Amino acid sequence: MTGSGPPPPSSDREPSSESKPLPGAVAFLSMGLSAAVCVGIGVVLGVWGDSTWHTAPLLLMIGMGLGLAAAVVLVVTQIREYL
């Protein structure tokens, strides 16, 4: 007897739904983080500009608006990948 034993498990099977990662949750986390970073960068740059050129709150509002616009564009492009 050669002692071959049972064959190794086949790797061509699809993983079960229980072992798959959560792409939906990861996508939403990515969208939220991207939006927060965009708005945060706009606010930080606006506050820095206001403190440098003494234009409070003008540059803060402009930075916040640009950050929000960038966040919307980024989230819309991420959502279009799944449509």
mmCIF file of the N, C-alpha and C atoms, coordinates in Angstrom:
data_MODEL
# 
_entry.id   MODEL 
# 
loop_
_atom_site.group_PDB 
_atom_site.id 
_atom_site.type_symbol 
_atom_site.label_atom_id 
_atom_site.label_alt_id 
_atom_site.label_comp_id 
_atom_site.label_asym_id 
_atom_site.label_entity_id 
_atom_site.label_seq_id 
_atom_site.pdbx_PDB_ins_code 
_atom_site.Cartn_x 
_atom_site.Cartn_y 
_atom_site.Cartn_z 
_atom_site.occupancy 
_atom_site.B_iso_or_equiv 
_atom_site.pdbx_formal_charge 
_atom_site.auth_seq_id 
_atom_site.auth_comp_id 
_atom_site.auth_asym_id 
_atom_site.auth_atom_id 
_atom_site.pdbx_PDB_model_num 
ATOM 1   N N  . MET A 1 1  ? 0.825   -1.184 0.000   1.00 0.00 ? 1  MET A N  1 
ATOM 2   C CA . MET A 1 1  ? 0.000   0.000  0.000   1.00 0.00 ? 1  MET A CA 1 
ATOM 3   C C  . MET A 1 1  ? 0.868   1.246  0.000   1.00 0.00 ? 1  MET A C  1 
ATOM 4   N N  . THR A 1 2  ? 0.436   2.210  -0.751  1.00 0.00 ? 2  THR A N  1 
ATOM 5   C CA . THR A 1 2  ? 1.205   3.446  -0.856  1.00 0.00 ? 2  THR A CA 1 
ATOM 6   C C  . THR A 1 2  ? 0.735   4.497  0.140   1.00 0.00 ? 2  THR A C  1 
ATOM 7   N N  . GLY A 1 3  ? -0.445  4.386  0.718   1.00 0.00 ? 3  GLY A N  1 
ATOM 8   C CA . GLY A 1 3  ? -0.935  5.343  1.706   1.00 0.00 ? 3  GLY A CA 1 
ATOM 9   C C  . GLY A 1 3  ? -1.251  6.699  1.105   1.00 0.00 ? 3  GLY A C  1 
ATOM 10  N N  . SER A 1 4  ? -1.928  6.707  -0.043  1.00 0.00 ? 4  SER A N  1 
ATOM 11  C CA . SER A 1 4  ? -2.196  7.980  -0.716  1.00 0.00 ? 4  SER A CA 1 
ATOM 12  C C  . SER A 1 4  ? -3.184  8.844  0.037   1.00 0.00 ? 4  SER A C  1 
ATOM 13  N N  . GLY A 1 5  ? -4.141  8.285  0.754   1.00 0.00 ? 5  GLY A N  1 
ATOM 14  C CA . GLY A 1 5  ? -5.099  9.061  1.541   1.00 0.00 ? 5  GLY A CA 1 
ATOM 15  C C  . GLY A 1 5  ? -6.091  9.796  0.664   1.00 0.00 ? 5  GLY A C  1 
ATOM 16  N N  . PRO A 1 6  ? -6.927  10.654 1.282   1.00 0.00 ? 6  PRO A N  1 
ATOM 17  C CA . PRO A 1 6  ? -7.926  11.390 0.508   1.00 0.00 ? 6  PRO A CA 1 
ATOM 18  C C  . PRO A 1 6  ? -7.279  12.502 -0.316  1.00 0.00 ? 6  PRO A C  1 
ATOM 19  N N  . PRO A 1 7  ? -7.917  12.843 -1.430  1.00 0.00 ? 7  PRO A N  1 
ATOM 20  C CA . PRO A 1 7  ? -7.337  13.899 -2.276  1.00 0.00 ? 7  PRO A CA 1 
ATOM 21  C C  . PRO A 1 7  ? -7.439  15.262 -1.568  1.00 0.00 ? 7  PRO A C  1 
ATOM 22  N N  . PRO A 1 8  ? -6.537  16.177 -1.889  1.00 0.00 ? 8  PRO A N  1 
ATOM 23  C CA . PRO A 1 8  ? -6.591  17.510 -1.271  1.00 0.00 ? 8  PRO A CA 1 
ATOM 24  C C  . PRO A 1 8  ? -7.840  18.253 -1.733  1.00 0.00 ? 8  PRO A C  1 
ATOM 25  N N  . PRO A 1 9  ? -8.327  19.188 -0.922  1.00 0.00 ? 9  PRO A N  1 
ATOM 26  C CA . PRO A 1 9  ? -9.535  19.922 -1.331  1.00 0.00 ? 9  PRO A CA 1 
ATOM 27  C C  . PRO A 1 9  ? -9.289  20.726 -2.595  1.00 0.00 ? 9  PRO A C  1 
ATOM 28  N N  . SER A 1 10 ? -10.319 20.777 -3.410  1.00 0.00 ? 10 SER A N  1 
ATOM 29  C CA . SER A 1 10 ? -10.221 21.499 -4.671  1.00 0.00 ? 10 SER A CA 1 
ATOM 30  C C  . SER A 1 10 ? -10.293 22.998 -4.418  1.00 0.00 ? 10 SER A C  1 
ATOM 31  N N  . SER A 1 11 ? -9.469  23.789 -5.125  1.00 0.00 ? 11 SER A N  1 
ATOM 32  C CA . SER A 1 11 ? -9.451  25.241 -4.939  1.00 0.00 ? 11 SER A CA 1 
ATOM 33  C C  . SER A 1 11 ? -10.311 25.970 -5.967  1.00 0.00 ? 11 SER A C  1 
ATOM 34  N N  . ASP A 1 12 ? -10.999 25.224 -6.847  1.00 0.00 ? 12 ASP A N  1 
ATOM 35  C CA . ASP A 1 12 ? -11.812 25.877 -7.866  1.00 0.00 ? 12 ASP A CA 1 
ATOM 36  C C  . ASP A 1 12 ? -13.242 26.139 -7.390  1.00 0.00 ? 12 ASP A C  1 
ATOM 37  N N  . ARG A 1 13 ? -13.530 25.877 -6.128  1.00 0.00 ? 13 ARG A N  1 
ATOM 38  C CA . ARG A 1 13 ? -14.850 26.168 -5.579  1.00 0.00 ? 13 ARG A CA 1 
ATOM 39  C C  . ARG A 1 13 ? -14.950 27.631 -5.203  1.00 0.00 ? 13 ARG A C  1 
ATOM 40  N N  . GLU A 1 14 ? -16.158 28.158 -5.291  1.00 0.00 ? 14 GLU A N  1 
ATOM 41  C CA . GLU A 1 14 ? -16.424 29.529 -4.847  1.00 0.00 ? 14 GLU A CA 1 
ATOM 42  C C  . GLU A 1 14 ? -16.462 29.541 -3.326  1.00 0.00 ? 14 GLU A C  1 
ATOM 43  N N  . PRO A 1 15 ? -15.872 30.564 -2.697  1.00 0.00 ? 15 PRO A N  1 
ATOM 44  C CA . PRO A 1 15 ? -15.985 30.638 -1.241  1.00 0.00 ? 15 PRO A CA 1 
ATOM 45  C C  . PRO A 1 15 ? -17.430 30.910 -0.842  1.00 0.00 ? 15 PRO A C  1 
ATOM 46  N N  . SER A 1 16 ? -17.801 30.402 0.311   1.00 0.00 ? 16 SER A N  1 
ATOM 47  C CA . SER A 1 16 ? -19.181 30.601 0.753   1.00 0.00 ? 16 SER A CA 1 
ATOM 48  C C  . SER A 1 16 ? -19.420 32.070 1.065   1.00 0.00 ? 16 SER A C  1 
ATOM 49  N N  . SER A 1 17 ? -20.694 32.450 1.087   1.00 0.00 ? 17 SER A N  1 
ATOM 50  C CA . SER A 1 17 ? -21.037 33.851 1.323   1.00 0.00 ? 17 SER A CA 1 
ATOM 51  C C  . SER A 1 17 ? -20.636 34.281 2.720   1.00 0.00 ? 17 SER A C  1 
ATOM 52  N N  . GLU A 1 18 ? -20.474 33.335 3.642   1.00 0.00 ? 18 GLU A N  1 
ATOM 53  C CA . GLU A 1 18 ? -20.097 33.675 5.007   1.00 0.00 ? 18 GLU A CA 1 
ATOM 54  C C  . GLU A 1 18 ? -18.635 34.095 5.106   1.00 0.00 ? 18 GLU A C  1 
ATOM 55  N N  . SER A 1 19 ? -17.784 33.586 4.218   1.00 0.00 ? 19 SER A N  1 
ATOM 56  C CA . SER A 1 19 ? -16.364 33.902 4.310   1.00 0.00 ? 19 SER A CA 1 
ATOM 57  C C  . SER A 1 19 ? -15.950 35.068 3.421   1.00 0.00 ? 19 SER A C  1 
ATOM 58  N N  . LYS A 1 20 ? -16.870 35.589 2.618   1.00 0.00 ? 20 LYS A N  1 
ATOM 59  C CA . LYS A 1 20 ? -16.535 36.718 1.747   1.00 0.00 ? 20 LYS A CA 1 
ATOM 60  C C  . LYS A 1 20 ? -16.444 37.997 2.570   1.00 0.00 ? 20 LYS A C  1 
ATOM 61  N N  . PRO A 1 21 ? -15.562 38.903 2.190   1.00 0.00 ? 21 PRO A N  1 
ATOM 62  C CA . PRO A 1 21 ? -15.553 40.198 2.882   1.00 0.00 ? 21 PRO A CA 1 
ATOM 63  C C  . PRO A 1 21 ? -16.802 41.001 2.545   1.00 0.00 ? 21 PRO A C  1 
ATOM 64  N N  . LEU A 1 22 ? -17.036 42.054 3.258   1.00 0.00 ? 22 LEU A N  1 
ATOM 65  C CA . LEU A 1 22 ? -18.220 42.881 3.042   1.00 0.00 ? 22 LEU A CA 1 
ATOM 66  C C  . LEU A 1 22 ? -17.886 44.032 2.110   1.00 0.00 ? 22 LEU A C  1 
ATOM 67  N N  . PRO A 1 23 ? -17.993 43.850 0.795   1.00 0.00 ? 23 PRO A N  1 
ATOM 68  C CA . PRO A 1 23 ? -17.621 44.930 -0.126  1.00 0.00 ? 23 PRO A CA 1 
ATOM 69  C C  . PRO A 1 23 ? -18.524 46.149 0.018   1.00 0.00 ? 23 PRO A C  1 
ATOM 70  N N  . GLY A 1 24 ? -19.792 45.953 0.345   1.00 0.00 ? 24 GLY A N  1 
ATOM 71  C CA . GLY A 1 24 ? -20.699 47.073 0.516   1.00 0.00 ? 24 GLY A CA 1 
ATOM 72  C C  . GLY A 1 24 ? -20.282 47.946 1.688   1.00 0.00 ? 24 GLY A C  1 
ATOM 73  N N  . ALA A 1 25 ? -19.967 47.305 2.801   1.00 0.00 ? 25 ALA A N  1 
ATOM 74  C CA . ALA A 1 25 ? -19.558 48.051 3.992   1.00 0.00 ? 25 ALA A CA 1 
ATOM 75  C C  . ALA A 1 25 ? -18.238 48.761 3.756   1.00 0.00 ? 25 ALA A C  1 
ATOM 76  N N  . VAL A 1 26 ? -17.323 48.112 3.085   1.00 0.00 ? 26 VAL A N  1 
ATOM 77  C CA . VAL A 1 26 ? -16.027 48.723 2.791   1.00 0.00 ? 26 VAL A CA 1 
ATOM 78  C C  . VAL A 1 26 ? -16.193 49.901 1.841   1.00 0.00 ? 26 VAL A C  1 
ATOM 79  N N  . ALA A 1 27 ? -17.083 49.761 0.877   1.00 0.00 ? 27 ALA A N  1 
ATOM 80  C CA . ALA A 1 27 ? -17.323 50.847 -0.074  1.00 0.00 ? 27 ALA A CA 1 
ATOM 81  C C  . ALA A 1 27 ? -17.917 52.055 0.635   1.00 0.00 ? 27 ALA A C  1 
ATOM 82  N N  . PHE A 1 28 ? -18.889 51.820 1.524   1.00 0.00 ? 28 PHE A N  1 
ATOM 83  C CA . PHE A 1 28 ? -19.486 52.931 2.262   1.00 0.00 ? 28 PHE A CA 1 
ATOM 84  C C  . PHE A 1 28 ? -18.478 53.571 3.206   1.00 0.00 ? 28 PHE A C  1 
ATOM 85  N N  . LEU A 1 29 ? -17.633 52.767 3.825   1.00 0.00 ? 29 LEU A N  1 
ATOM 86  C CA . LEU A 1 29 ? -16.595 53.308 4.695   1.00 0.00 ? 29 LEU A CA 1 
ATOM 87  C C  . LEU A 1 29 ? -15.622 54.164 3.900   1.00 0.00 ? 29 LEU A C  1 
ATOM 88  N N  . SER A 1 30 ? -15.261 53.702 2.722   1.00 0.00 ? 30 SER A N  1 
ATOM 89  C CA . SER A 1 30 ? -14.363 54.458 1.852   1.00 0.00 ? 30 SER A CA 1 
ATOM 90  C C  . SER A 1 30 ? -14.987 55.778 1.414   1.00 0.00 ? 30 SER A C  1 
ATOM 91  N N  . MET A 1 31 ? -16.275 55.745 1.064   1.00 0.00 ? 31 MET A N  1 
ATOM 92  C CA . MET A 1 31 ? -16.959 56.976 0.646   1.00 0.00 ? 31 MET A CA 1 
ATOM 93  C C  . MET A 1 31 ? -17.028 57.983 1.790   1.00 0.00 ? 31 MET A C  1 
ATOM 94  N N  . GLY A 1 32 ? -17.379 57.521 2.960   1.00 0.00 ? 32 GLY A N  1 
ATOM 95  C CA . GLY A 1 32 ? -17.473 58.416 4.109   1.00 0.00 ? 32 GLY A CA 1 
ATOM 96  C C  . GLY A 1 32 ? -16.139 59.006 4.501   1.00 0.00 ? 32 GLY A C  1 
ATOM 97  N N  . LEU A 1 33 ? -15.109 58.173 4.473   1.00 0.00 ? 33 LEU A N  1 
ATOM 98  C CA . LEU A 1 33 ? -13.776 58.653 4.810   1.00 0.00 ? 33 LEU A CA 1 
ATOM 99  C C  . LEU A 1 33 ? -13.272 59.650 3.765   1.00 0.00 ? 33 LEU A C  1 
ATOM 100 N N  . SER A 1 34 ? -13.525 59.373 2.509   1.00 0.00 ? 34 SER A N  1 
ATOM 101 C CA . SER A 1 34 ? -13.115 60.291 1.444   1.00 0.00 ? 34 SER A CA 1 
ATOM 102 C C  . SER A 1 34 ? -13.813 61.639 1.575   1.00 0.00 ? 34 SER A C  1 
ATOM 103 N N  . ALA A 1 35 ? -15.106 61.608 1.861   1.00 0.00 ? 35 ALA A N  1 
ATOM 104 C CA . ALA A 1 35 ? -15.856 62.851 2.023   1.00 0.00 ? 35 ALA A CA 1 
ATOM 105 C C  . ALA A 1 35 ? -15.338 63.639 3.223   1.00 0.00 ? 35 ALA A C  1 
ATOM 106 N N  . ALA A 1 36 ? -15.085 62.953 4.326   1.00 0.00 ? 36 ALA A N  1 
ATOM 107 C CA . ALA A 1 36 ? -14.592 63.636 5.526   1.00 0.00 ? 36 ALA A CA 1 
ATOM 108 C C  . ALA A 1 36 ? -13.216 64.254 5.290   1.00 0.00 ? 36 ALA A C  1 
ATOM 109 N N  . VAL A 1 37 ? -12.355 63.556 4.574   1.00 0.00 ? 37 VAL A N  1 
ATOM 110 C CA . VAL A 1 37 ? -11.021 64.085 4.290   1.00 0.00 ? 37 VAL A CA 1 
ATOM 111 C C  . VAL A 1 37 ? -11.106 65.305 3.380   1.00 0.00 ? 37 VAL A C  1 
ATOM 112 N N  . CYS A 1 38 ? -11.954 65.250 2.363   1.00 0.00 ? 38 CYS A N  1 
ATOM 113 C CA . CYS A 1 38 ? -12.101 66.398 1.460   1.00 0.00 ? 38 CYS A CA 1 
ATOM 114 C C  . CYS A 1 38 ? -12.595 67.635 2.201   1.00 0.00 ? 38 CYS A C  1 
ATOM 115 N N  . VAL A 1 39 ? -13.642 67.473 2.987   1.00 0.00 ? 39 VAL A N  1 
ATOM 116 C CA . VAL A 1 39 ? -14.179 68.614 3.728   1.00 0.00 ? 39 VAL A CA 1 
ATOM 117 C C  . VAL A 1 39 ? -13.165 69.087 4.770   1.00 0.00 ? 39 VAL A C  1 
ATOM 118 N N  . GLY A 1 40 ? -12.500 68.159 5.429   1.00 0.00 ? 40 GLY A N  1 
ATOM 119 C CA . GLY A 1 40 ? -11.499 68.517 6.429   1.00 0.00 ? 40 GLY A CA 1 
ATOM 120 C C  . GLY A 1 40 ? -10.344 69.309 5.848   1.00 0.00 ? 40 GLY A C  1 
ATOM 121 N N  . ILE A 1 41 ? -9.862  68.903 4.694   1.00 0.00 ? 41 ILE A N  1 
ATOM 122 C CA . ILE A 1 41 ? -8.765  69.637 4.045   1.00 0.00 ? 41 ILE A CA 1 
ATOM 123 C C  . ILE A 1 41 ? -9.219  71.041 3.661   1.00 0.00 ? 41 ILE A C  1 
ATOM 124 N N  . GLY A 1 42 ? -10.444 71.158 3.140   1.00 0.00 ? 42 GLY A N  1 
ATOM 125 C CA . GLY A 1 42 ? -10.972 72.479 2.791   1.00 0.00 ? 42 GLY A CA 1 
ATOM 126 C C  . GLY A 1 42 ? -11.083 73.383 4.005   1.00 0.00 ? 42 GLY A C  1 
ATOM 127 N N  . VAL A 1 43 ? -11.560 72.841 5.123   1.00 0.00 ? 43 VAL A N  1 
ATOM 128 C CA . VAL A 1 43 ? -11.699 73.636 6.345   1.00 0.00 ? 43 VAL A CA 1 
ATOM 129 C C  . VAL A 1 43 ? -10.335 74.047 6.887   1.00 0.00 ? 43 VAL A C  1 
ATOM 130 N N  . VAL A 1 44 ? -9.406  73.122 6.933   1.00 0.00 ? 44 VAL A N  1 
ATOM 131 C CA . VAL A 1 44 ? -8.061  73.440 7.448   1.00 0.00 ? 44 VAL A CA 1 
ATOM 132 C C  . VAL A 1 44 ? -7.391  74.510 6.591   1.00 0.00 ? 44 VAL A C  1 
ATOM 133 N N  . LEU A 1 45 ? -7.481  74.371 5.278   1.00 0.00 ? 45 LEU A N  1 
ATOM 134 C CA . LEU A 1 45 ? -6.884  75.391 4.407   1.00 0.00 ? 45 LEU A CA 1 
ATOM 135 C C  . LEU A 1 45 ? -7.599  76.730 4.547   1.00 0.00 ? 45 LEU A C  1 
ATOM 136 N N  . GLY A 1 46 ? -8.916  76.697 4.730   1.00 0.00 ? 46 GLY A N  1 
ATOM 137 C CA . GLY A 1 46 ? -9.659  77.934 4.925   1.00 0.00 ? 46 GLY A CA 1 
ATOM 138 C C  . GLY A 1 46 ? -9.283  78.636 6.221   1.00 0.00 ? 46 GLY A C  1 
ATOM 139 N N  . VAL A 1 47 ? -9.157  77.885 7.299   1.00 0.00 ? 47 VAL A N  1 
ATOM 140 C CA . VAL A 1 47 ? -8.751  78.469 8.584   1.00 0.00 ? 47 VAL A CA 1 
ATOM 141 C C  . VAL A 1 47 ? -7.331  79.016 8.490   1.00 0.00 ? 47 VAL A C  1 
ATOM 142 N N  . TRP A 1 48 ? -6.446  78.279 7.835   1.00 0.00 ? 48 TRP A N  1 
ATOM 143 C CA . TRP A 1 48 ? -5.069  78.752 7.674   1.00 0.00 ? 48 TRP A CA 1 
ATOM 144 C C  . TRP A 1 48 ? -5.037  80.044 6.852   1.00 0.00 ? 48 TRP A C  1 
ATOM 145 N N  . GLY A 1 49 ? -5.789  80.077 5.769   1.00 0.00 ? 49 GLY A N  1 
ATOM 146 C CA . GLY A 1 49 ? -5.837  81.277 4.941   1.00 0.00 ? 49 GLY A CA 1 
ATOM 147 C C  . GLY A 1 49 ? -6.424  82.460 5.681   1.00 0.00 ? 49 GLY A C  1 
ATOM 148 N N  . ASP A 1 50 ? -7.480  82.218 6.470   1.00 0.00 ? 50 ASP A N  1 
ATOM 149 C CA . ASP A 1 50 ? -8.073  83.303 7.253   1.00 0.00 ? 50 ASP A CA 1 
ATOM 150 C C  . ASP A 1 50 ? -7.106  83.847 8.295   1.00 0.00 ? 50 ASP A C  1 
ATOM 151 N N  . SER A 1 51 ? -6.353  82.956 8.933   1.00 0.00 ? 51 SER A N  1 
ATOM 152 C CA . SER A 1 51 ? -5.411  83.438 9.945   1.00 0.00 ? 51 SER A CA 1 
ATOM 153 C C  . SER A 1 51 ? -4.208  84.131 9.308   1.00 0.00 ? 51 SER A C  1 
ATOM 154 N N  . THR A 1 52 ? -3.850  83.732 8.106   1.00 0.00 ? 52 THR A N  1 
ATOM 155 C CA . THR A 1 52 ? -2.708  84.353 7.435   1.00 0.00 ? 52 THR A CA 1 
ATOM 156 C C  . THR A 1 52 ? -3.060  85.726 6.872   1.00 0.00 ? 52 THR A C  1 
ATOM 157 N N  . TRP A 1 53 ? -4.217  85.821 6.217   1.00 0.00 ? 53 TRP A N  1 
ATOM 158 C CA . TRP A 1 53 ? -4.575  87.066 5.540   1.00 0.00 ? 53 TRP A CA 1 
ATOM 159 C C  . TRP A 1 53 ? -5.681  87.858 6.252   1.00 0.00 ? 53 TRP A C  1 
ATOM 160 N N  . HIS A 1 54 ? -6.068  87.414 7.446   1.00 0.00 ? 54 HIS A N  1 
ATOM 161 C CA . HIS A 1 54 ? -7.055  88.119 8.279   1.00 0.00 ? 54 HIS A CA 1 
ATOM 162 C C  . HIS A 1 54 ? -8.352  88.403 7.506   1.00 0.00 ? 54 HIS A C  1 
ATOM 163 N N  . THR A 1 55 ? -8.899  87.370 6.936   1.00 0.00 ? 55 THR A N  1 
ATOM 164 C CA . THR A 1 55 ? -10.134 87.512 6.145   1.00 0.00 ? 55 THR A CA 1 
ATOM 165 C C  . THR A 1 55 ? -11.281 86.693 6.733   1.00 0.00 ? 55 THR A C  1 
ATOM 166 N N  . ALA A 1 56 ? -11.215 86.398 8.013   1.00 0.00 ? 56 ALA A N  1 
ATOM 167 C CA . ALA A 1 56 ? -12.213 85.511 8.637   1.00 0.00 ? 56 ALA A CA 1 
ATOM 168 C C  . ALA A 1 56 ? -13.621 86.038 8.406   1.00 0.00 ? 56 ALA A C  1 
ATOM 169 N N  . PRO A 1 57 ? -14.559 85.243 8.164   1.00 0.00 ? 57 PRO A N  1 
ATOM 170 C CA . PRO A 1 57 ? -14.608 83.807 7.860   1.00 0.00 ? 57 PRO A CA 1 
ATOM 171 C C  . PRO A 1 57 ? -14.693 83.511 6.364   1.00 0.00 ? 57 PRO A C  1 
ATOM 172 N N  . LEU A 1 58 ? -14.262 84.427 5.535   1.00 0.00 ? 58 LEU A N  1 
ATOM 173 C CA . LEU A 1 58 ? -14.430 84.287 4.089   1.00 0.00 ? 58 LEU A CA 1 
ATOM 174 C C  . LEU A 1 58 ? -13.741 83.037 3.540   1.00 0.00 ? 58 LEU A C  1 
ATOM 175 N N  . LEU A 1 59 ? -12.462 82.876 3.811   1.00 0.00 ? 59 LEU A N  1 
ATOM 176 C CA . LEU A 1 59 ? -11.736 81.732 3.241   1.00 0.00 ? 59 LEU A CA 1 
ATOM 177 C C  . LEU A 1 59 ? -12.175 80.415 3.872   1.00 0.00 ? 59 LEU A C  1 
ATOM 178 N N  . LEU A 1 60 ? -12.640 80.462 5.117   1.00 0.00 ? 60 LEU A N  1 
ATOM 179 C CA . LEU A 1 60 ? -13.187 79.251 5.729   1.00 0.00 ? 60 LEU A CA 1 
ATOM 180 C C  . LEU A 1 60 ? -14.415 78.785 4.961   1.00 0.00 ? 60 LEU A C  1 
ATOM 181 N N  . MET A 1 61 ? -15.300 79.706 4.636   1.00 0.00 ? 61 MET A N  1 
ATOM 182 C CA . MET A 1 61 ? -16.509 79.345 3.884   1.00 0.00 ? 61 MET A CA 1 
ATOM 183 C C  . MET A 1 61 ? -16.167 78.858 2.476   1.00 0.00 ? 61 MET A C  1 
ATOM 184 N N  . ILE A 1 62 ? -15.211 79.514 1.842   1.00 0.00 ? 62 ILE A N  1 
ATOM 185 C CA . ILE A 1 62 ? -14.785 79.090 0.498   1.00 0.00 ? 62 ILE A CA 1 
ATOM 186 C C  . ILE A 1 62 ? -14.150 77.702 0.561   1.00 0.00 ? 62 ILE A C  1 
ATOM 187 N N  . GLY A 1 63 ? -13.283 77.488 1.541   1.00 0.00 ? 63 GLY A N  1 
ATOM 188 C CA . GLY A 1 63 ? -12.643 76.172 1.698   1.00 0.00 ? 63 GLY A CA 1 
ATOM 189 C C  . GLY A 1 63 ? -13.642 75.078 1.993   1.00 0.00 ? 63 GLY A C  1 
ATOM 190 N N  . MET A 1 64 ? -14.623 75.401 2.843   1.00 0.00 ? 64 MET A N  1 
ATOM 191 C CA . MET A 1 64 ? -15.647 74.417 3.158   1.00 0.00 ? 64 MET A CA 1 
ATOM 192 C C  . MET A 1 64 ? -16.485 74.097 1.922   1.00 0.00 ? 64 MET A C  1 
ATOM 193 N N  . GLY A 1 65 ? -16.834 75.108 1.153   1.00 0.00 ? 65 GLY A N  1 
ATOM 194 C CA . GLY A 1 65 ? -17.608 74.882 -0.067  1.00 0.00 ? 65 GLY A CA 1 
ATOM 195 C C  . GLY A 1 65 ? -16.848 74.057 -1.090  1.00 0.00 ? 65 GLY A C  1 
ATOM 196 N N  . LEU A 1 66 ? -15.573 74.369 -1.278  1.00 0.00 ? 66 LEU A N  1 
ATOM 197 C CA . LEU A 1 66 ? -14.761 73.600 -2.231  1.00 0.00 ? 66 LEU A CA 1 
ATOM 198 C C  . LEU A 1 66 ? -14.552 72.166 -1.747  1.00 0.00 ? 66 LEU A C  1 
ATOM 199 N N  . GLY A 1 67 ? -14.344 72.000 -0.446  1.00 0.00 ? 67 GLY A N  1 
ATOM 200 C CA . GLY A 1 67 ? -14.197 70.655 0.111   1.00 0.00 ? 67 GLY A CA 1 
ATOM 201 C C  . GLY A 1 67 ? -15.461 69.840 -0.042  1.00 0.00 ? 67 GLY A C  1 
ATOM 202 N N  . LEU A 1 68 ? -16.603 70.476 0.180   1.00 0.00 ? 68 LEU A N  1 
ATOM 203 C CA . LEU A 1 68 ? -17.880 69.791 0.021   1.00 0.00 ? 68 LEU A CA 1 
ATOM 204 C C  . LEU A 1 68 ? -18.118 69.422 -1.442  1.00 0.00 ? 68 LEU A C  1 
ATOM 205 N N  . ALA A 1 69 ? -17.791 70.322 -2.355  1.00 0.00 ? 69 ALA A N  1 
ATOM 206 C CA . ALA A 1 69 ? -17.943 70.031 -3.782  1.00 0.00 ? 69 ALA A CA 1 
ATOM 207 C C  . ALA A 1 69 ? -17.031 68.877 -4.204  1.00 0.00 ? 69 ALA A C  1 
ATOM 208 N N  . ALA A 1 70 ? -15.797 68.887 -3.702  1.00 0.00 ? 70 ALA A N  1 
ATOM 209 C CA . ALA A 1 70 ? -14.873 67.790 -4.016  1.00 0.00 ? 70 ALA A CA 1 
ATOM 210 C C  . ALA A 1 70 ? -15.377 66.472 -3.439  1.00 0.00 ? 70 ALA A C  1 
ATOM 211 N N  . ALA A 1 71 ? -15.963 66.513 -2.248  1.00 0.00 ? 71 ALA A N  1 
ATOM 212 C CA . ALA A 1 71 ? -16.498 65.297 -1.627  1.00 0.00 ? 71 ALA A CA 1 
ATOM 213 C C  . ALA A 1 71 ? -17.659 64.742 -2.444  1.00 0.00 ? 71 ALA A C  1 
ATOM 214 N N  . VAL A 1 72 ? -18.540 65.616 -2.920  1.00 0.00 ? 72 VAL A N  1 
ATOM 215 C CA . VAL A 1 72 ? -19.678 65.162 -3.724  1.00 0.00 ? 72 VAL A CA 1 
ATOM 216 C C  . VAL A 1 72 ? -19.189 64.522 -5.015  1.00 0.00 ? 72 VAL A C  1 
ATOM 217 N N  . VAL A 1 73 ? -18.238 65.147 -5.678  1.00 0.00 ? 73 VAL A N  1 
ATOM 218 C CA . VAL A 1 73 ? -17.702 64.596 -6.925  1.00 0.00 ? 73 VAL A CA 1 
ATOM 219 C C  . VAL A 1 73 ? -17.049 63.237 -6.678  1.00 0.00 ? 73 VAL A C  1 
ATOM 220 N N  . LEU A 1 74 ? -16.288 63.135 -5.604  1.00 0.00 ? 74 LEU A N  1 
ATOM 221 C CA . LEU A 1 74 ? -15.597 61.885 -5.293  1.00 0.00 ? 74 LEU A CA 1 
ATOM 222 C C  . LEU A 1 74 ? -16.584 60.767 -4.972  1.00 0.00 ? 74 LEU A C  1 
ATOM 223 N N  . VAL A 1 75 ? -17.590 61.059 -4.170  1.00 0.00 ? 75 VAL A N  1 
ATOM 224 C CA . VAL A 1 75 ? -18.581 60.042 -3.807  1.00 0.00 ? 75 VAL A CA 1 
ATOM 225 C C  . VAL A 1 75 ? -19.403 59.629 -5.025  1.00 0.00 ? 75 VAL A C  1 
ATOM 226 N N  . VAL A 1 76 ? -19.770 60.568 -5.877  1.00 0.00 ? 76 VAL A N  1 
ATOM 227 C CA . VAL A 1 76 ? -20.541 60.228 -7.078  1.00 0.00 ? 76 VAL A CA 1 
ATOM 228 C C  . VAL A 1 76 ? -19.727 59.330 -8.002  1.00 0.00 ? 76 VAL A C  1 
ATOM 229 N N  . THR A 1 77 ? -18.447 59.608 -8.162  1.00 0.00 ? 77 THR A N  1 
ATOM 230 C CA . THR A 1 77 ? -17.628 58.732 -9.012  1.00 0.00 ? 77 THR A CA 1 
ATOM 231 C C  . THR A 1 77 ? -17.463 57.353 -8.391  1.00 0.00 ? 77 THR A C  1 
ATOM 232 N N  . GLN A 1 78 ? -17.402 57.268 -7.070  1.00 0.00 ? 78 GLN A N  1 
ATOM 233 C CA . GLN A 1 78 ? -17.314 55.957 -6.430  1.00 0.00 ? 78 GLN A CA 1 
ATOM 234 C C  . GLN A 1 78 ? -18.620 55.188 -6.557  1.00 0.00 ? 78 GLN A C  1 
ATOM 235 N N  . ILE A 1 79 ? -19.748 55.884 -6.485  1.00 0.00 ? 79 ILE A N  1 
ATOM 236 C CA . ILE A 1 79 ? -21.040 55.215 -6.623  1.00 0.00 ? 79 ILE A CA 1 
ATOM 237 C C  . ILE A 1 79 ? -21.235 54.732 -8.050  1.00 0.00 ? 79 ILE A C  1 
ATOM 238 N N  . ARG A 1 80 ? -20.773 55.469 -9.039  1.00 0.00 ? 80 ARG A N  1 
ATOM 239 C CA . ARG A 1 80 ? -20.941 55.058 -10.451 1.00 0.00 ? 80 ARG A CA 1 
ATOM 240 C C  . ARG A 1 80 ? -20.206 53.761 -10.760 1.00 0.00 ? 80 ARG A C  1 
ATOM 241 N N  . GLU A 1 81 ? -19.194 53.412 -9.976  1.00 0.00 ? 81 GLU A N  1 
ATOM 242 C CA . GLU A 1 81 ? -18.495 52.144 -10.207 1.00 0.00 ? 81 GLU A CA 1 
ATOM 243 C C  . GLU A 1 81 ? -19.403 50.950 -9.944  1.00 0.00 ? 81 GLU A C  1 
ATOM 244 N N  . TYR A 1 82 ? -20.393 51.121 -9.079  1.00 0.00 ? 82 TYR A N  1 
ATOM 245 C CA . TYR A 1 82 ? -21.268 50.013 -8.704  1.00 0.00 ? 82 TYR A CA 1 
ATOM 246 C C  . TYR A 1 82 ? -22.579 50.012 -9.477  1.00 0.00 ? 82 TYR A C  1 
ATOM 247 N N  . LEU A 1 83 ? -22.814 51.000 -10.311 1.00 0.00 ? 83 LEU A N  1 
ATOM 248 C CA . LEU A 1 83 ? -24.064 51.037 -11.087 1.00 0.00 ? 83 LEU A CA 1 
ATOM 249 C C  . LEU A 1 83 ? -23.894 50.395 -12.447 1.00 0.00 ? 83 LEU A C  1 
# 
